[in-house]
Structures are given as structure tokens and as C-alpha cells.
Amino acid sequence: MGTIRLTTAQALVKFLDNQYLNVDGVETKFVKGIFAIFGHGNVLGLGQALEQDSGDLVVHQGRNEQGMAHAAIGFAKQSLRRQIIACTSSVGPGAANMITAAATATANRIPLLLLPGDVFATRQPDPVLQQIEQSHDLSLSTNDAFRAVSKYWDRISRPEQLMTACINALRVLTDPAETGAVTLALPQDVQGEAWDFPEYFFQKRVHRLDRRLPTVPQLEEALQLIATKRKPLIVCGGGVKYSEAGAALLQFAERYGIPFAETQAGKGTLLSDHPLNVGGVGETGCLAANLLAKEADLVIGVGTRYTDFTTASKWIFQHPEVSYLNINVSNFDSYKLDGVQLLADAREGLTALDGRLAAQGYASGWGSQIEQAQSKLLKETQRVYQAAYTGDGFIPEIDDHLDREAVFAEFNRLTQSFLTQSSVLGVLNEQLPKDAVIVAAAGSLPGDLQRAWRTKDYNGYHIEYGYSCMGYEVNAALGVKLAQPQREVYALLGDGSFMMLHSELVTSIQEGAKINVVLFDNMTNGCINNLQMEHGMESFTTEFRFRNPQGGKLDGGFVPVDFAAIAAGYGCKTYRVTTLDQLQAALEDARSQTVSTLIDIKELPKTMIHKYFSWWHVGAAQTSRSDRIQAVAEKLNAQLDQARKY
């Protein structure tokens, strides 16, 4: 057996450069590159290895460790988990910055390989710069914080440990049921230590995504359940998209007349104009899906985690005899809601079920209800897309007690804008290129998008809502662009998310990877402002206001920000928008640009799209001096009694 003498870091780079993934006979280089921010914990180890010989790995320079890791998530998600970009950071704060991104990846089941630097394995120079010392356990470092948010975690304290760690890392990264963040902590001294690695460790490895097939007993149990139900509803989750099972789901739905609703992760797998696509379901669901959800006697969840937003906190499916059939590659998810389990790849599970169900002559009993719900949805979508503030008679979209006219007048005085959020989305949905990709993650926009956005092309709806992480949007848009450079990419986000994190906007300019930032500025964390006021509170520290010298609270005037000026300073082409005509002109001009763009849209607060027969279980105060809060608590308890207790 031959050996090659390399440092641990050099061996790691060489190994990663030779990993491939085979899906349905198509072989793809699995690790395309690496995002790096170098510091004293990795620059002389992994940095040296990459400088010496990075192979075919493309090295990208990040600006913020969380930002670059979110870009890596966006890349992997848009690549349907078939390809990744790894991330390396220095020890200490550089590593800690990636913890949020690790949680985002794990919550969304997206492969993310993190290679943070670590303190010395020998402990001889301790405490080194940026080291946290715990007197009760000297083995702990910042990187131990990754354990809670990683699907696989390891610390390479000896060079020879690298081999089993790497094999296990790839095992998890390429497993559709177990994937998420993988963290390999790399002590800075071990990165530079040399060892005689066996040559076979660096041979080309092809990891196969074998589609799991359902068992006969599971199929029979599923068929028996379906036969007893007349109004089934399919919930299309992210697993359908990643499995590329859209065609199989469509054939199944069409053959038996079953409507299908979408989760945030599943939306974009199939197009919105299909007559059986009833749109987003749950807390941020649309009119059609939520109408049918309440009457469904069988929920067929395909590749979904059944988050509280999908089930409206286990409340939306209200048929007294409702049952659940869960088609999922994850055994953990297949057991949720006490459902019948069909443990299988989404495509293979649907295909096998279809083949057997056809012989039974099954047909759903929805009749004309699907078409009627679709008709209502289309009319409602047009209504909210055309909603405009005229100064009199604006219909409130949420139930609050805000002096809306005063807020609108103040906002207009500062911005000269009366734009509504829903009308802006209407223009975007109409005018963006058909094959464009929209990216969003937090605030009110994901809800509005799931309720009203009409998808026109496949895999063009890229919403991170498993972790709802503010700051994902701009950075992930870069990852999407790196994955699909031929498509126009639009990051849709609020002012709060932009201020939270947009570091890789600069990287997009450096890389020549044009993205378009569509920024909705309402001077408010509007989604949470809505939440507190819907539950009886006053507006409290969720609007961006100056501190009032009289009362000492943050209830003075709005804090205006010129976001276009910020982006222009980075080198972006920018636009300031206060009318729909200006928006249309900005969108048209932005398409002709070769550099990243930012459209700073000044939009009225409180002009989001309202809920449709949904409910969200949140931790509201059960006692208060406020009559409004007390009333909300009573209503919440009544709704909680209707929710299923699984």
C-alpha cells in the first residue's frame, strides 16, 4: 500500500476534490469549491493547503462567516442538494459566526460542510488568542457550540483521525434523510502536522443516492387507508423538489383527482397555474388550500416535515376523521402526526402507490370544490395585487388598533410614497423574467409570497423558512447565482433583514455574479409588529423609531435610511422607488445591468396580505392588565382546544 506524506489540511483538500455524487446515473462533482475567511486559526493550515494545490476546487473570499455560509446553503439548495461549497473560518468569533448558518442548514435539511479552525490540540500555548477557557472542562472550545446544530460533528485532534471523519462527513452530507450541517473542527496545530496518508484515501469516490423503495406491507396499509377516504389532499413538501418527483406527483394527482397544496420548501416544484395546485397551506397559506384543508379527510404528506406553519399549529386539518399518510425518506418525519408511514423516496413512493391504486379504480370525491376554490384564489390574488392606498377607505389587512392614517401620513412625509406591499409584489410577479429565481427568508414576505406568488418556472421559488433566518436573503442569492448563473436572481427582503446581514453583496460584485436586491423598506420589523398587535399589545420596539426625549421610549419619529446610497457605495447599480411606474422602470433597467443591483422600495407599513382562515400557536400572555390581551388569551385557549394533540 502506497502512502503520500501531507499535512492534515493538504490531505483534507485533496480528499474533498475527489468526491462525486451519482443520482440516477448522472455523476456530479460534489464539492465545487470553498468559501474562506482566513485568520490565525486556519490561514497557515487550510489556507496554505489551498494556496499550494486546491485542485479543481474554486476558492471564494467571503466577507462575513455567516454570510458566506448562507451563500453556501443557497448554492446547495438551488442545486437540489447535489453539489456543495464548503466553508472555512478562523478560530473563535469567525467560527461562532457560522453557528447560525449551521442551524439554518440543519433545520432545512441542506448539506453544509463547515471547517472552522480550533485551538491547539496540544494545549501547550493555551490560552491562545480568541480561545474561550472553561475551568470545568479544558477540552471545550467555541466549536463545541456547533454540536447542537450539526447533523455530524467531529474534532480532528490527530492527523490519522481525518480519514474516518471525512468518510462520515460525506455519509451524512449525501444522505437525503440525514443531511444538514457537518462540522469538522480543525485545531490549528493539527492542520499543519504531516502524516503518511494511504493513497487509497484520495481515490475518486462516488457516493450514490439510492432511491429508497417502499415495502409491500407499507404499500398495502397505505392503499387500505386511501380506499376509505373521499377527500384527500396532498401536501407537497421540499422532499418532492429534491427528489425531482414533481412529474410523479402530478401524474398521481391527475389520475385520482386529488388537489395538492404546497409548503414553502415544496413551492416551485410544480407551477401555480395547474388546476389541481391549490397553493400554499397553513398559517401562511392561501385562500384555496386552506378552504380545502378544513374538509380534507386524508392528508397525504409527501416529503414534508409538517412544521407548525404547514399545519397551522396542528389546527388547519379539522375534519373529525382526518388521517395522515406520510411518504418520506426520513423515518423520523414519516411518524409525525401519528400517520401511516410509507418510508420511501418521494418519487419511488408515489410511483409505487400509483401503480397499485390504479387497479382499484379509485377517484376522489371533491367534485367541483377544487375548481371553485381555485376561482376564489385567482380573484383574491388579483384583489391584493391591485390594493392601493387612496387616502380614504383603505381596507385594513390585519386586525389592529393602530392609528393607520397617522402612520401613513408620517411615512409619506418622509418618503413621498404611498406604495403597498401587495401591489409591489403584483408588479414583480408580472414583470420578472419567467425563469427568474426569487429568494426570501424572513419577515412578512415569505407569507405574502406563499399566499399570492404565482410560480411560472421550475425551481424558481427559493424560500428559506425552516429557520426563517433574517440575513439569509442577499447572501443566499449569491449562492443561487453561482449554482445557476444563466438565471436572473432576485433577493426579496425587508429593511430589517438587509440591516441584519448583506455582506456577500460585495462578494457578488467581486465575483462578477450579478444579483438583484429588491428591498422593501417600511421602517418596521413589520411581521413581528403585526404579531404583537394581533395579540393585544401596542406597537412596542418593532418599528424603527427615534428615542423620544419626553417619554424615554422608542416611539419618536421614523428613522429614515437611504439603502440605495449604501449599495451604491459598494458599487451596485441602484434605484429609489416610490411609485409603481418607477418600479417597472427600475426592473426593466436592472435586467440590462451586468453588475449587482439594489431597488430601494419605500412601501407603507401594514400593507401585507392578511391571513386566510389560519391560526398560529404562539406563547401569548395568559394574564395581563390589558383587556385586549386577556381577550386574545381566551381566544387562543379556545383554538388550542381544537388543535390535535400529537
C-alpha positions in Angstrom: 0.0 0.0 0.0 1.5 3.3 -1.1 1.4 6.4 1.1 1.6 10.2 0.5 3.1 12.5 3.1 0.8 15.5 3.5 -0.3 17.8 6.2 -3.8 17.3 7.6 -5.1 20.3 5.8 -3.4 19.3 2.5 -5.0 15.8 2.8 -8.4 17.3 3.5 -8.3 19.4 0.4 -7.1 16.5 -1.7 -9.9 14.3 -0.4 -12.7 16.9 -0.9 -11.5 17.4 -4.5 -12.2 13.8 -5.3 -15.8 13.4 -4.1 -18.7 12.8 -6.5 -22.4 12.1 -6.2 -24.3 9.8 -8.6 -28.1 10.4 -8.9 -30.0 8.3 -11.4 -26.8 7.7 -13.4 -25.8 11.3 -13.5 -22.4 11.9 -11.8 -21.6 15.3 -10.4 -18.5 16.7 -8.6 -19.9 17.0 -5.1 -17.7 19.7 -3.6 -17.4 22.5 -6.1 -15.4 24.9 -4.0 -14.8 26.5 -0.7 -15.7 29.9 0.9 -12.9 31.2 3.1 -12.2 33.9 5.5 -8.7 33.4 6.8 -7.5 34.2 10.3 -4.8 32.8 12.6 -6.8 29.6 13.1 -6.8 28.5 9.5 -4.6 30.7 7.3 -1.4 28.8 7.8 -3.0 25.4 7.7 -6.0 25.1 5.4 -5.0 28.4 3.7 -1.6 27.0 2.9 -3.0 23.8 1.6 -5.4 25.7 -0.7 -2.7 28.0 -2.0 -0.4 25.1 -2.7 -2.9 22.9 -4.6 -6.6 23.5 -4.5 -7.2 21.1 -7.4 -10.5 21.9 -9.1 -12.0 23.5 -6.0 -12.9 27.1 -6.6 -11.9 29.3 -3.6 -14.3 32.2 -2.9 -13.4 35.1 -0.5 -16.2 35.7 2.0 -17.0 38.9 3.8 -18.8 37.6 6.9 -18.6 34.0 8.0 -22.4 33.7 8.5 -23.0 35.4 5.2 -20.7 33.1 3.2 -22.2 30.0 4.9 -25.6 31.2 3.9 -24.3 31.6 0.3 -23.2 28.0 0.5 -26.6 26.9 1.7 -28.3 28.9 -1.1 -25.9 27.1 -3.6 -26.7 23.7 -2.3 -30.4 24.3 -2.0 -30.6 25.6 -5.6 -28.5 22.6 -6.7 -31.1 20.3 -5.2 -28.5 19.1 -2.7 -26.4 17.5 -5.5 -23.4 19.9 -5.0 -22.0 21.9 -2.2 -19.5 24.7 -1.4 -17.6 24.1 1.9 -16.8 27.0 4.3 -13.7 27.6 6.4 -13.1 30.2 9.2 -10.6 31.1 11.8 -10.9 30.1 15.4 -13.1 32.0 17.9 -15.5 34.6 16.6 -15.0 33.6 13.0 -16.2 30.1 13.8 -19.0 31.3 16.1 -20.3 33.4 13.2 -21.2 30.2 11.3 -23.3 28.7 14.1 -26.5 30.5 12.8 -25.9 29.2 9.3 -25.3 25.7 10.6 -28.7 25.8 12.3 -30.3 27.1 9.1 -28.8 24.3 7.1 -29.8 21.6 9.6 -33.4 22.9 10.0 -33.9 22.9 6.3 -32.0 19.6 5.6 -29.5 21.2 3.4 -25.9 19.9 3.2 -23.4 22.3 4.5 -19.7 21.4 5.3 -18.1 23.7 7.9 -14.4 23.6 8.6 -13.7 26.0 11.5 -10.3 26.5 12.9 -9.8 25.4 16.5 -7.5 25.9 19.4 -4.3 23.9 19.8 -4.8 20.1 20.3 -1.6 20.0 22.4 -2.9 22.8 24.7 0.7 24.0 25.1 0.2 27.6 24.1 -3.1 27.9 25.9 -4.9 30.2 26.2 -4.3 31.4 22.7 -5.9 34.4 21.1 -9.7 34.1 20.8 -9.8 31.0 23.0 -12.6 30.5 25.5 -11.4 28.8 28.7 -13.9 26.7 30.7 -12.4 25.8 34.0 -14.5 22.7 34.4 -13.6 21.2 31.0 -10.4 22.3 29.2 -11.4 20.3 26.1 -14.2 22.7 25.3 -13.8 25.4 22.6 -16.1 27.7 20.7 -16.6 24.9 18.2 -18.4 22.7 20.7 -21.4 25.1 20.2 -21.8 23.5 16.8 -22.8 20.2 18.3 -26.4 21.3 18.9 -26.9 22.5 15.3 -24.9 19.9 13.3 -26.0 16.5 12.0 -22.4 15.3 12.3 -19.7 16.8 14.4 -16.1 15.8 14.9 -12.8 17.3 16.1 -9.6 16.2 14.3 -7.1 16.1 17.1 -4.7 13.7 15.3 -3.9 13.6 11.5 -4.9 10.0 11.2 -8.4 10.8 12.5 -9.1 12.7 9.3 -9.9 9.6 7.3 -12.8 8.3 9.4 -14.1 11.8 10.0 -14.2 12.6 6.3 -15.9 9.4 5.4 -18.6 10.0 8.0 -18.9 13.6 6.9 -19.7 12.6 3.3 -22.0 9.9 4.5 -24.2 12.5 6.2 -23.9 15.2 3.6 -25.1 12.9 0.8 -27.9 11.2 2.8 -31.2 12.8 1.9 -32.8 11.7 5.2 -29.9 12.8 7.5 -28.3 15.7 5.7 -27.7 19.1 7.3 -24.7 20.9 8.7 -21.5 18.8 9.1 -18.8 20.4 11.3 -15.2 19.2 11.3 -13.3 21.3 13.9 -9.6 21.7 12.9 -7.1 22.5 15.6 -4.6 24.9 14.1 -1.6 22.8 15.1 -3.1 19.6 13.7 -3.8 21.3 10.4 -0.1 21.7 9.7 1.0 18.3 11.1 2.2 15.9 8.4 1.4 12.2 8.2 1.8 9.4 5.7 -1.7 9.0 4.4 -2.6 5.9 2.4 -3.0 6.6 -1.3 -6.4 4.9 -1.5 -7.9 7.7 0.7 -7.5 10.1 -2.2 -9.0 7.9 -4.9 -12.1 9.1 -6.7 -15.2 8.3 -4.5 -18.7 8.1 -6.0 -21.4 8.4 -3.4 -24.7 7.0 -4.7 -28.1 8.5 -3.9 -30.0 5.2 -3.9 -33.7 5.9 -4.0 -35.4 4.0 -1.2 -38.3 1.8 -2.2 -41.4 1.2 -0.1 -42.1 -2.2 1.3 -45.1 -4.2 0.3 -46.7 -4.2 3.7 -46.4 -0.4 3.8 -48.0 0.0 0.4 -50.9 -2.3 1.4 -51.6 -0.3 4.5 -51.5 3.0 2.5 -53.9 1.6 -0.1 -56.3 0.4 2.6 -56.3 3.9 4.1 -56.8 5.7 0.8 -59.7 3.4 -0.1 -61.7 4.7 3.0 -61.3 8.4 2.2 -63.2 10.6 -0.2 -61.4 14.0 0.1 -57.7 13.5 0.2 -55.3 16.5 0.0 -51.6 16.1 -1.0 -49.1 18.3 0.8 -46.1 18.8 -1.5 -43.0 19.3 0.7 -39.4 20.0 -0.1 -38.7 16.3 -0.4 -40.7 16.4 -3.7 -38.4 19.1 -5.1 -35.1 17.5 -4.0 -36.3 14.0 -5.2 -37.3 15.6 -8.6 -40.6 13.9 -8.0 -42.8 16.6 -9.5 -43.9 14.6 -12.5 -44.7 11.6 -10.4 -46.8 13.7 -8.0 -48.6 15.4 -10.9 -49.5 12.0 -12.5 -50.8 10.7 -9.2 -52.9 13.8 -8.5 -54.3 14.0 -12.0 -55.2 10.3 -12.2 -57.3 10.4 -9.0 -58.4 14.0 -9.0 -56.6 14.9 -5.8 -55.7 18.6 -5.1 -52.2 19.4 -3.9 -51.1 22.1 -1.6 -47.6 23.4 -1.1 -45.2 24.1 1.8 -42.6 26.8 1.5 -39.9 24.3 0.6 -42.2 22.5 -1.9 -43.5 25.5 -3.7 -42.0 25.8 -7.2 -41.8 22.1 -7.7 -44.9 22.4 -9.9 -46.4 25.5 -11.5 -49.2 27.6 -10.0 -51.5 27.5 -13.0 -52.1 23.7 -12.8 -55.8 23.2 -12.0 -55.0 20.9 -9.1 -52.4 23.2 -7.5 -54.3 25.0 -4.7 -51.3 26.8 -3.4 -49.6 27.3 0.0 -51.3 25.7 3.0 -51.3 26.5 6.7 -50.6 29.7 8.7 -49.3 31.5 5.7 -51.4 29.5 3.3 -53.7 30.9 0.6 -57.4 31.0 0.3 -57.9 27.9 -1.8 -55.6 25.5 0.1 -56.9 26.5 3.5 -60.5 26.2 2.4 -59.9 22.6 1.2 -57.6 21.7 4.2 -60.5 22.1 6.6 -62.6 19.5 4.7 -59.8 17.0 3.9 -60.4 13.6 5.4 -56.9 12.4 4.4 -53.7 14.4 4.2 -51.0 12.8 2.1 -47.8 14.5 3.1 -45.0 13.9 0.6 -41.5 15.0 1.7 -42.8 17.4 4.4 -41.7 17.9 8.0 -45.1 19.2 9.0 -43.9 22.4 10.6 -46.3 24.5 12.6 -46.7 26.8 9.7 -47.8 24.0 7.4 -50.3 22.6 9.8 -51.3 25.9 11.4 -50.1 24.5 14.7 -52.0 21.2 14.0 -55.2 23.1 13.7 -55.9 23.6 9.9 -56.9 20.0 9.2 -60.3 20.0 11.0 -62.2 17.0 9.6 -63.2 14.9 12.6 -62.0 11.7 10.8 -58.8 13.1 9.2 -55.9 10.7 8.8 -52.4 11.2 7.6 -50.3 9.2 5.1 -46.7 10.2 5.2 -44.5 9.5 2.2 -41.0 10.4 3.4 -37.4 9.1 3.1 -36.9 10.1 6.7 -38.2 7.6 9.2 -38.4 10.4 11.8 -40.7 12.5 9.6 -42.8 9.6 8.5 -44.1 9.0 12.0 -45.3 12.6 12.5 -49.0 13.3 13.3 -49.3 9.6 14.1 -49.6 9.0 10.4 -49.4 5.8 8.3 -45.8 5.5 7.2 -44.7 5.0 3.6 -40.9 5.1 4.1 -39.6 5.8 0.7 -38.1 8.3 -1.7 -40.8 10.7 -2.8 -40.7 9.7 -6.5 -40.5 6.0 -5.9 -43.2 6.1 -3.2 -45.6 7.9 -5.4 -44.9 5.7 -8.4 -45.4 2.5 -6.5 -48.6 3.7 -4.8 -49.9 4.9 -8.2 -49.3 1.6 -9.8 -51.3 -0.3 -7.2 -54.1 2.3 -6.7 -54.9 2.4 -10.4 -56.1 -1.2 -10.2 -58.7 -0.2 -7.6 -60.4 2.4 -9.7 -60.1 5.0 -7.0 -61.3 8.6 -7.5 -61.6 11.4 -5.1 -64.9 12.9 -4.2 -64.1 16.6 -4.3 -66.3 17.2 -7.3 -66.4 20.9 -8.3 -64.9 22.2 -5.0 -61.4 22.3 -6.3 -62.3 24.4 -9.3 -64.4 26.7 -7.1 -61.5 27.2 -4.6 -59.1 27.9 -7.5 -61.5 30.5 -8.9 -61.7 32.2 -5.5 -57.9 32.2 -5.2 -57.4 33.8 -8.5 -59.9 36.6 -7.8 -58.3 37.2 -4.3 -54.8 37.3 -5.7 -55.8 39.9 -8.2 -57.5 41.9 -5.5 -54.5 42.1 -3.2 -52.1 42.7 -6.1 -54.2 45.8 -7.0 -54.7 47.0 -3.4 -53.7 50.7 -3.3 -53.9 53.4 -0.7 -56.0 56.3 -1.9 -56.2 58.3 1.3 -59.7 57.2 2.1 -61.3 53.9 2.6 -58.2 51.7 2.6 -59.3 48.3 3.9 -57.1 47.1 6.8 -55.4 43.8 6.0 -54.9 42.9 9.7 -56.9 43.3 12.9 -55.1 46.0 14.8 -55.9 49.3 16.6 -53.2 51.4 15.1 -53.9 54.9 14.0 -53.2 53.9 10.5 -53.8 57.3 8.9 -51.3 59.0 11.1 -48.6 56.4 10.4 -49.3 56.6 6.6 -49.1 60.4 6.7 -45.8 60.3 8.6 -44.3 57.7 6.3 -45.4 59.7 3.2 -43.9 62.9 4.6 -40.5 61.1 4.9 -40.6 59.1 1.6 -43.3 60.7 -0.7 -44.5 57.1 -1.1 -47.9 55.5 -0.7 -46.9 52.1 -2.2 -48.5 49.0 -0.7 -46.5 45.8 -0.3 -49.1 43.6 -2.0 -49.2 45.9 -5.1 -45.4 45.8 -5.4 -45.5 42.0 -5.3 -48.1 42.1 -8.0 -45.8 44.1 -10.3 -42.8 41.8 -9.5 -44.8 38.7 -10.2 -45.9 40.1 -13.5 -42.7 41.7 -14.7 -39.8 39.4 -13.5 -38.5 37.1 -16.2 -40.2 33.8 -16.3 -37.1 31.8 -15.4 -36.1 34.2 -12.6 -35.3 32.8 -9.1 -36.7 34.7 -6.2 -35.0 34.3 -2.8 -36.6 35.2 0.6 -36.4 34.0 4.1 -37.9 36.1 7.0 -40.5 38.7 7.9 -43.8 39.2 6.2 -42.6 38.5 2.6 -42.5 34.7 2.8 -46.1 34.7 4.0 -47.2 37.0 1.3 -45.3 35.0 -1.3 -46.8 31.7 -0.2 -50.2 33.2 -0.3 -50.1 35.0 -3.6 -47.0 34.4 -5.7 -47.7 32.5 -8.9 -44.8 30.3 -9.9 -44.1 30.3 -13.6 -41.0 28.1 -13.9 -39.5 25.2 -12.0 -37.2 25.7 -9.1 -37.6 29.5 -9.3 -39.1 29.8 -5.8 -36.2 29.7 -3.2 -37.6 30.5 0.2 -35.8 29.5 3.4 -38.5 29.1 6.0 -37.3 26.1 8.1 -35.3 28.5 10.2 -36.8 31.8 9.0 -33.3 33.4 9.3 -33.1 37.1 8.8 -30.0 37.9 6.7 -30.2 34.8 4.6 -31.7 36.5 1.5 -28.9 38.6 -0.1 -26.2 36.1 0.8 -28.1 33.1 -0.4 -28.9 34.9 -3.6 -25.2 34.9 -4.4 -25.1 31.1 -3.8 -28.1 30.7 -6.1 -26.4 32.7 -8.8 -23.2 30.6 -8.5 -25.4 27.5 -8.9 -27.4 28.8 -11.9 -25.5 31.7 -13.5 -27.8 31.7 -16.5 -30.8 32.9 -14.4 -31.7 36.3 -13.1 -31.7 36.1 -9.2 -33.8 38.4 -7.1 -33.4 38.6 -3.3 -36.7 39.9 -1.8 -36.3 41.2 1.7 -37.3 43.9 4.2 -35.2 46.6 5.6 -34.7 44.7 8.9 -33.2 41.7 7.1 -31.0 43.9 5.0 -29.6 45.6 8.0 -29.1 42.3 9.8 -26.7 40.9 7.1 -25.9 41.5 3.5 -22.2 41.0 3.5 -21.9 38.9 0.3 -23.4 41.6 -1.8 -19.8 42.8 -2.0 -18.7 39.3 -2.9 -21.2 39.2 -5.7 -19.5 42.3 -7.2 -16.1 40.8 -6.7 -17.2 37.5 -8.4 -19.0 39.2 -11.3 -22.0 37.2 -10.1 -24.9 39.7 -10.6 -27.8 39.5 -8.2 -30.7 41.9 -7.8 -31.7 43.0 -4.3 -35.4 44.1 -4.1 -35.6 45.9 -0.7 -39.0 46.6 0.9 -38.4 49.5 3.3 -41.3 50.1 5.7 -39.1 51.3 8.6 -40.5 48.5 10.6 -40.0 44.8 11.6 -43.5 44.6 10.2 -44.1 40.8 10.6 -43.4 40.9 14.3 -45.2 44.3 14.7 -48.3 42.6 13.3 -47.8 39.6 15.6 -47.7 41.7 18.8 -50.6 43.9 17.8 -52.8 41.0 16.7 -52.2 39.6 20.2 -53.4 42.7 22.1 -50.1 44.6 22.5 -49.4 48.1 21.4 -46.6 48.7 18.9 -43.5 48.2 21.0 -39.9 48.3 19.8 -40.7 46.7 16.4 -40.9 49.9 14.4 -37.6 51.7 13.7 -38.2 55.0 15.6 -36.0 57.5 17.3 -36.0 57.6 21.1 -38.5 60.1 22.4 -36.8 62.6 24.8 -40.0 63.2 26.6 -41.1 59.7 27.4 -37.7 58.0 27.0 -39.2 55.3 24.8 -38.5 54.4 21.2 -41.7 56.0 20.0 -40.4 59.1 18.3 -40.4 59.7 14.5 -39.4 57.0 12.0 -35.7 56.5 11.3 -35.2 57.0 7.5 -32.4 55.1 5.8 -31.1 55.6 2.2 -30.4 52.0 1.3 -29.7 52.9 -2.3 -26.8 55.1 -1.2 -25.4 52.2 0.9 -25.5 49.8 -2.0 -24.1 52.4 -4.4 -21.1 52.7 -2.1 -20.4 49.1 -2.7 -20.6 49.5 -6.5 -24.1 48.4 -7.2 -26.4 50.0 -9.7 -29.2 51.4 -7.5 -32.8 52.8 -7.8 -35.1 54.6 -5.4 -38.7 53.7 -5.9 -41.9 55.4 -4.6 -44.3 54.7 -7.4 -45.3 51.6 -9.4 -44.2 53.3 -12.6 -40.7 53.9 -11.1 -40.7 50.2 -10.0 -41.4 49.0 -13.5 -38.7 51.2 -15.0 -36.2 50.1 -12.4 -36.9 46.4 -13.0 -36.5 46.9 -16.8 -33.2 48.7 -16.4 -31.9 46.3 -13.8 -32.2 43.5 -16.3 -29.8 45.2 -18.6 -27.1 45.7 -16.0 -24.1 43.4 -15.6 -23.4 44.4 -12.0 -25.5 43.7 -8.9 -28.4 46.0 -8.4 -30.5 47.2 -5.5 -34.0 48.6 -5.8 -34.9 50.6 -2.7 -38.7 50.5 -2.5 -40.4 52.7 0.1 -43.6 51.0 1.0 -46.3 51.7 3.6 -46.2 49.6 6.7 -49.2 47.5 7.5 -49.9 46.7 3.8 -49.2 43.0 3.8 -51.6 40.3 2.8 -53.9 39.1 5.6 -54.4 35.5 6.8 -56.8 33.0 5.3 -58.7 31.0 7.9 -55.5 30.1 9.8 -54.1 30.2 13.3 -50.7 30.1 14.8 -50.0 28.9 18.3 -47.6 31.3 20.0 -46.7 31.9 23.6 -49.1 34.7 24.4 -49.5 36.1 27.9 -52.2 34.3 29.9 -52.6 37.2 32.4 -52.3 40.9 31.8 -53.6 44.3 32.9 -54.7 44.8 29.3 -58.3 43.8 28.5 -57.3 43.2 24.8 -54.5 40.8 25.8 -56.9 39.0 28.1 -59.4 38.6 25.3 -56.7 37.3 23.0 -55.6 34.7 25.6 -59.2 33.4 25.9 -59.5 33.1 22.1 -56.1 31.4 21.9 -57.1 28.8 24.5 -60.3 28.0 22.6 -58.4 27.5 19.4 -55.8 25.4 21.2 -58.6 23.0 22.3 -59.4 22.5 18.6 -55.8 21.6 17.7 -54.7 18.0 17.6 -52.5 16.8 20.4 -49.8 14.8 18.7 
